[in-house]
Amino acid sequence: MRPCSRNTASLLLAGLAFHLSCLVAPAADYDLLIQNARIADGTGGKIYTGSVAVKEGRIAAVGDLKGAADLTIDAQGRVLAPGFIDVHTHSEKIAKTPEAENFLRMGVTTIITGNCGMSRTDIGAFFKEVEESKPTLHVAALIGHGDVREKAMGGSFLRAPTPEQLDAMRAMVAKAMDDGAVGLSTGLIYVPGTFAKTEEIIELAKVAAQHGGIYASHMRAETVKIFGALEEFIRVAREANIRAEVSHLKLSSPTAWGKSAEVFALLEKARAEGLQITHDQYVYTASSTGLGQLIPDEAREGTRQDFIKRCEDPEQKAKILKGMQESRERLGRTDYSYAVIARYAADPSLNGKTIPEAAKIARGSDSLEDQIELILEIERKGGGTAVYHSIDEGDLAAFLKHPLTMFASDGNPRKLGEDMPHPRSYGNNARVLHRYVHELKLVTLEEAIRKMTSLPAQTFRLEDRGIIRPGAWADLVIFDPEKVKDIATFEDPHHYAEGFTDVLVDGVPVIRDGKLTEARPGGPLRMSK
């Protein structure tokens, strides 16, 4: 038999290759393709119709796209936006609730924790725990001044730190920044931060600034004293030469209501100097924090046993009662009916009750005296948290419309049915879209999305996040703006938001067609240097 010619052999090989190609599927162009979407790209620009393709966790292409994908999602005309970034949370225990479903269900794909001066002091170890827990979403962190101060000063806080203690605090902040923290936070109404002088804060803010970080502050006052607190905040930004963020901007007492224009005037004056100042807010007319905040700071300095001894000393207790009276008068309050117990471990039956209601149950009387005694008793028995109905809707709306306001829950990962928390942990972002965009039309959909995506990403230096463009990370949400709704209420808070059909983290669906998947693609998110 004559051997095949070179041409004949080539034809045979080509035929074999063709038959093999019929047996092996061609490689997909993309890992994921989202089609028929109304794209809100996070910049605030007008929504447009198109497709988004994802490859290896990042956005590969945007436009009128064709091609094969391992997974194709038909958005059916729903809005496609960058995943929302919640810049103010308290999620130090995220490793215990890594699914963080309450955040996902309102479109949040990145959370920033360590706010209000409260954080883990070893950010590197915290990030390792986060990584090992395999959360569904990204977790960035601030280093909290309060915990740094507590660790350095060893329990004695009603004073300035020694030079050695201040050096130790500087070192902790520097290490946290080296480990990827996005900045420094303060909680200046909380022990021990409340006892810190401005100069101490400036010194630590300088360290964060040297690493490119931001200064986020729960200021000393959000009541009629807010203007003095703002002056201090601005001074820190100026003298530390640091970008600065006002945490949960609000006017939190009847005597302060209606002063939002004066707040903005002060902030705009600072910006005119060249200071970079932004702010965040939650969109509810109630706050939430410890019940101990109703008691003077000096009474709570030290240990729980120190507090108990002060309550047992007639002279010390008289000072406590006088301080509580002065605070009520300053706030324009005659009693504590505006406070609702959210969590009291020593007696959970009081959760969900106002202070007068709880006093009636626990002490048989709702008199002011019994309300005060209940508050002191709760603090003696380990403390508790409360929801405070203290914000005016008009001020909330004014802050909401400002172009430099971001929307943040001030919440944390929640388990359904546990305690009586503020509904913001379940509904904050959805409430923005439902109430303030769809119903009241105070901001456009595009602008609301910008404030939840590109603005926080730029402010906290989270590179390639918060925007839909080729090369950006594919944190994405799909929702129907007509159906998005916050279901959680103050009376019945444990309900997930509705309307988000798909949520993707680094291109991986964590909610698909309305159902939570088993994927855990999240983890630590460090500041871009």
N, C-alpha and C positions, 0 to 999 in steps of 0.2 A: 504494500500500500504506500502510495506516495505521501510524504509528510505534507501537512497543511502549509499553505503559503502564509507569509507574515500578515497579509490583508485578511485572509480567512480566519486566522487565529484572533486577530483584533475584533472581528465581527462576533466570534463566538464568546469572547470575553465580555464584550458590550452587552450581548444578549443575556449572559449570566448575571451581570450587574443589574440589568433591568428587572429580571425576575426576582432577584434578592430585594430590590427596592420595593417591590410589590408586597413582600413579606414583612418589611420593617417600616413602621410609620415614620414619616419625615419629622425632624425635630420641630417643635413648636417655635413660632417667632417670639412669643411672649409667655411668661408664666401666667399672666392674668390680663384679661382685656375687659374693660367696662365700657359698654356701648349705650347709645341713646340716653346720655346724661345731660342734664342742665348743669354746666360746670361753673361753680363759684370758686375762683382760683385762690382766694385768700387775700388778694391785693386790695379788694374793695371795688375792683372794676366790674363792669356789667356782666351779668350771667350770660353764657353762650352755650349753644348745643354742640356736643362733640363726644369724643371717646378718649379714654386714658388707658395706656398700656403699661404694664409693670414687668420688670425683669430683674431678678436677683435683689428684690427688696426696694428697688428704686423705680421712679417713674421713667419709663423708656421713651415714651412719645405721647403727645397730646394733639388731637385734631380729628380729622375725618379718617379714621384708621381702618385698615383691613388686615387680615392675617390670622394665622392659627395661634391658639392659646391653650394652655393646659386647662384653664378655667375661664369661661366667658360669663360675665354678669350683664344681663339686660336691665339697665336702670329704669327703663320704661318712663322716661321723662322726669324722674325724680332728681333732686339736687345732689350733685356730687361735690363735696368740699374737702379741704384738708381736715385731718383729725383735730379736734379741739384741744387746746393746751390750757390746763387749769393751773394758774400760777400761784394759787394760795390754797394749800391743803395741809392737813395734819395727818400724814400717812406713815409715821415712823414704824407702825406695826403692819405694814403692807405684806410682809412675809407670812403673816397669819391669815391673810385674806387675799391671796395673790390673784384670784379671779377678778376682783374689783369690779363686779358686774354693775354696781350702781353707777360707776363712772362711764363704763362702756355704753350703757343704755341711754346716756344723754350725749353720746358722741365724743367723749373725752378719750384721747389716746396717749396723752402725756400729762403727768401730774408733777408739780413741784412741791416738795415737803420741806420741813424745817422752818416754818414760818413762826412769827410772833416770839422769836427768841428761844423756841423750843425745838431741839433736834438731838440726834445722836452726836456726841462730840468726836467720835472716830468715824468720819465719813467713809474712809476706805473699808472699814469692817462692815459698815452699814450696806455699802454697795455690794460687798461680797455676799451678804445675806440675801439681798434683793436678787442677785444673780442666781443664787442657789435655789430660791423659791420659785423661779420661773414665772413671773407675773404675766398677765395678759398685755399690760401696757408699759410705757416708758416711765421711769422714775428719776427725776432730777432732785437735787437737794441744796438747801441753804445751810450754813452753819449758824446755830442759834446762840446768840450772845448770852442768854440767861443760863443755859446749861454749861457754857464755857466758864461763865463767872462762878457758878456753883462749884464746878470741879476745881477751879483754881483757888477759891477763897475758903473752902472747907467749912461752910455753915455759918460764918459770921459775915453778914451782908450789909448791915446798916452803917457802911463806911466806904471809903475809897480803898482800892486794892493797894497793897505794898508794891514798890517797884518790881520786886521779884515775881509777885503774883500777876502784875500786868504783863511782864515778859512772858510768863507761862501762858497767859491768854492770847498774846500775839502769836506765840508758837503754835497753839492749837488752831487758830484761824488760818495761819499760813499752811499748816499741814492739810487742813480741810480743803483749802483752795488747790493745793498741789494734787489732792486726791480727786478733784473734779467738781467741787461745790461751785454753784453759780453765784454765790455771794454770801453776805452776812445779813442776818435778820435780828431785829430787836422786838421785845415785848415789854414796853415800858410802863404797863399797868400791872405787870406780874412780878412777884418776888422770884428771884433777886434783882431782875433788871430795873425794877422801879427805883431802887436805891442808887443806881449808877449815875454819876455826873456826866454831863455832855462831853467833857474832855476825854473821859474813858472811852466813850463810844467812838469819838473821832479817831482816837489812836487805833482802835481795832478796824474801823472802816478804812483807814489808810492801808492796812495790810490787805484787805480784800481788794481795794482799788489797784494796788500794785500787781495783782494777779488778773486784772480785768473784770472783777466781779461787781455786783450791784449791791446796794444797801436797801433792804426792804424793812419797813418799820411799822409795827403796831405802835402808834405814837402814844404819848403820855395821856392824851385826852382826846375824846371825840364828842365832848359835850360843849358847854359854853367856854371851856378852857382850851378849845381846839386851836385858837390862833397862837397862843403861846407854844403849844405843841408843834404847830407847823413851823414856827420860827426856829425852834430847836432842830427840827428835821432838816430845814433848809440850811442851817448852819453846818450840820454834819456833812451834807452834800457838798457845800462850798469848801470847807476847810479840809476835808478828806479828798476832795477832787474826785468824787465818785458819782456814778449814775445812781438815781434814787427812786424808790417806789413806795408810795403811800399804800399801806395795806388796808383793805376793806374800807375805803373812804366813805364816811357817813357823818351825820349829825345825830347824836344818840341821846337826846333828851328834849322834852317840850320847850325848855328855855333856850335851846340852840336851833330849833326848827326855823327854816326860812333864811338861813345865813349862807346858803350854797354859793351865791354870787360873791360874797365876801371871801369865801374860801378860794374860789377860782381867781379872784383878783390878786390874792397873795401868792398863789402858785404861778400865775402868769408873770408877775413881777420877777420872781426868781428865774423863770425860764428866759426872760428878757436879758438877764445877766449872763446867759449862756449855760445855765445848769440844765442837765438832762433829767427831768422829773416826769414820772408817769404814775398811774394809780390803778387800783382794781377795786371791784365791788361785787357783792352778791345781791341779787335782785329780790330781796325780801325786806319787809318792814320790821323785822325782828333780828336780833343778834343772838349769839349763844356763847357762853363761857362759864367759868366756874362760879358757883354761888359764893365762894369766898371773896369775890370782887365787891360784894356788898359790905364787906368789913374793912376797916382801915388797914393800910399796908403794914404799918408798924406793929399792929396786933398780930399779924401773921408771920412776922420775921422769926426765923429759927425753926424749931421742930414743932410737931403737933402737940407735944407735951408742954412746950413753952406757951403755946396758945391756951391750953387748958388752964395752966397756972394763972395766966393773965385774967381769964374769965372768973377764976375763983377769988381773985384779989379785988375787993370792992373799989379801991381807988383806980386800978387799971381798967376794971370793967366800966366804970363811969366814963373814962376817956373813950373807950370803944363805943359806947352808946352815944356820946356826944358827937363823935366822928360820923357815925351812921346818920344821925339827925342832920348834921351839916350837909352831908352828901345828898340826902333827900331834898332838902331845901334848895340846894344848888341845881338839882335836876328838875325841880318843879313837881316833886312827887309827895303825896301824903301817906302812902303805904307801899306795899310790895306786890300789889295785884297785877302789875305788868310782867312779873317774873313767873315762869312755869317750870317746875322741876323736870329736867330731862333724864337725869340719872342720879339715883341715890342708892348706893349698894347696900347700906345698912337697913333700908326699908323701901324696897322697890314698889310697894303699894302706893307710895306718894308720887311716883313718876306720872307725869301728865297733869298734875294738879298745880294750880296757882299757889303762891305762898299762903294767902289767906285760907284757901281751901285745905291745904295741907296742915296748917296750924289748927284748924277746926277739927280735923281728924286726929292729929297727934296729941293736941293739948286741950281739946274741948272748947276752944275759943279762937276766933279769928281777929281778935283785937290787935292793934299795932304792937303792943308789948309781947303778945304771944307769937306774932310773926317774927319779931326780932329774936326771941328766945329760940324759936325753931331754927332760924338761920345759924345762930351760934351753935346749937346742938348738932346740926348737920356738919359744921366744920369740925367740931370736937370729935365726931364719929367717923372721920375720914374724908369729909367733903363730898361735894356733888356738883353737878352741872345744871344749868338752867337756860331756857330760851327767854329772851327779854324783848318784849314788844315795845320798842322805843324809837322807831324811825318814822319819819314823815314821808309819805309817797311822793310829795312834790319835790323834796330834796333828792330822793332816790332817782326820780326821773331826770332831774337836772344833771346829776353826776353821770347817769347812764348815757346821755347824749354827747358828752364831751369826747372829742376824737382820741384822747389819750387814756381813756378808761378801758381797762380789760375786765372781763367777766370771770370771776373766780368763786368757787363754792365755799371756801373756808371749811370744807368738810373732810371726810375720811372714808376709807372703805367700810361699807356697812354690811351687817348680816340681817336679813329680813327678820323682823319681830323682836330685835334686841333693843331694849330701852325705849325712850321716847325722844329720838333725836330731832334736831332741826331738819326740815324737809329739804334744805339746800343740798345735802349730800346725795339726794336722789333726783333733784329736778332743776338745779340752777340754770344750766345751759338750755334745757328744753323750755324753761320758763321765759328766758330771753326771747326765744324764737316764737313761742306761742302768744304770750301776753304783750310783749313790748314791740315785736315786729308785726305779727299777724293781726292781733286785736287792736292795739293802740296806735300802731304805726309811728312810734317815736323814733325808730331808726329803720333804715332799709335792711333787707336781708343781706345784701352784699356787705354793708358796713358792720352789721352784727357779726358776720362770719370773720371779717378782717380782725375785729377786736378779740376773737377767740382763737385766731390762728397766726397770721403773719406778725401782728403787733406783739404778742407775747414771745414769739420765736426770736424776733429782732431784739426785744428788750432784754431777754435773759440769755441771748447769744446761743441759741440752739440751732446750729448750722443745718441748712437744708431741711428744715421742718416748717410747717405752717403755710405751705404754698404748693400749688399744683403747677409744676413746670418740669421739663426733662432734667434728670439728675437729682431731683429732690427725693427724699425718702417717701415711700408710699404709705404714709399714715393717712387714711381716707375714710370718709363717712358718706353714706347714702341715706337720704331721708326725704320724706314728703312734707314740705312746709305747711301744708294744709292739715296734716294729721299729727304733727309733733305736738306733744302736750305733756306738761308736768302733772302727774297724778297725786304725788305726795302732798299732804297737807299737815298743818301743825297738829291737828287732832288725830290724824291717821297717816303718819309719815312713811310707813314702810311699803312704798309702791314704786316700781321702776317707771321711768319716763317711757312714753310711747312715741312711735313714729320713725325710729331709726332701724331700717331694715338690714343694713350691712355696715360693719365696722372692720377696717383693716389696719393692722399694725405691721409696718415694714412689709407691706404687700400680702400679709397672711390674714385671712378672714378669722376674726375672733367672734364676730356675730355674722351669721350668714342666713339670709332670708328670715330674719327675725329670731333666729335661734343661736344660743351660745354654743360655740364649738369647743373642742378640747385643746385647741392650739394655745400655746403660751410663748409668743414670740418677743415679749417685752423684756425689760431689764434696766440696768442703770443707764442714765443719760448724763454725760459729763459736758460741762461748758466748753464751747469751742474757744480755743486760745487765739 
